[in-house]
Amino acid sequence: MKKLVVVGLVMFLGACASAGNMPLRNESSQTVATRIVEGKTTKQEVQHAYGEPTTTSFTDAGNEIWTYRYSYATSKAINFVPIVGLFAGGADVESKELVILFGKDNRVTKYSYRESTQEVSRGVAPK
């Protein structure tokens, strides 16, 4: 019985994975809109809310762009079926991305937020 519980726990824990900016995990377009106001919110406020960006870049005009990314993958149940899991399977991946453009005054000029869901498949049989 104890071994069955351990195997079940390992399968459950192995079924999910997350990566990226953890504060973005619970955000939505509505919650981001309450935290970021174009022309008002500062770099310091953004950094306090979301931490260090995933990537930083610059426009030709020298304005700074911060990008935050978060992904969460859930394995498909078929992955855990003996033999079958070797030939078919995959995961559902939810992704979030927040891109913020700062002006010379270190305030948010524009931002965009998007969420997407993708299916990642593996195996020999095409979908």
Helices and strands as residue ranges (DSSP letters): H 2-13, E 16-20, G 22-26, H 29-35, H 43-50, E 55-58, E 64-75, G 77-80, H 84-87, E 88-102, E 108-123
